[in-house]
Amino acid sequence: MTRTDPRRGAVLVAVLWSISLLAALAMAASVTFRSFTGVMSVDRHRVEREALITAGLELAAGAMLNGTTQLRDLELTVNLATGSVRARLSDEGGRIDINKAPPQVLAALLRSVGAPPATAEIAAKAIIDQRGDLDPRGSATAARRIPVVATTHEQALASVGRITAMRAQWLGAIAPLTTIYGSETVNPLTAPPGVIAALPGVDAAKLEAFLAERRNVSADASRLAQMLGPAQRFVAVTPQRVAAVDLMAIATEGQAAAARAVITVLAEDSEPYRVLVFTPMPAK
């Protein structure tokens, strides 16, 4: 009778366990490699989209530095090896500055979006009051006010929205017509029609004549201002230093990205342009 060596069974079990372990390790390595490849692919697409958005910002800054083009709904497109990007520019100097506009302009702006005249005057005064605070020394005789200026457009609109007389629909209507990057006056060459229409004393006839003349490539800025009548004291042609930029990038493989930015170009600056606000947007 032949007896089986028990060590042979132990060796067989060890071999089978080793094979199972190697198979498990190979499978894990395969899954990890596939996951790593997927992550690298996603990361590459993200970097490409971000590079396209940056290219759009540089395209916009180049148009501003050129200085010969009016930034009024100006649309530019650039095609690159990794995709294309479209930039739409508008001059912030062509909007009404909430932090700097005189009360007459603020009141006229509110009237233009439906506020009753008396309410518009009250709200305009409240906006002016919000620009400052009482002297921190607490002196009862101190009439001087310390400016407290909103640092973002959203902040400024939120402050206006807290005014008792303000209505949500008025606030929504003035949002695209206002800024915090302008001046006491509005640039008539780049102002949207809604801004011109909101200036004190500008009626439908003046607006139509003004816009018709502005479409003339040889239109004279002084003549344009005079066409606004008394409202001409609220306009002035200023350098286009700050622009809102709407960006839409589409990569070659179909992925899209969108953003809204506010950029500025400054004379003798160490940087070609600076980004004041950058907000990623849903890609449509």
Summary of the structure (lengths in Angstrom):
residues: 284
radius of gyration: 30.6
end to end distance: 83.6
largest distance: 124.3
contacts: 818
relative contact order: 0.15
helix: 48%
strand: 20%
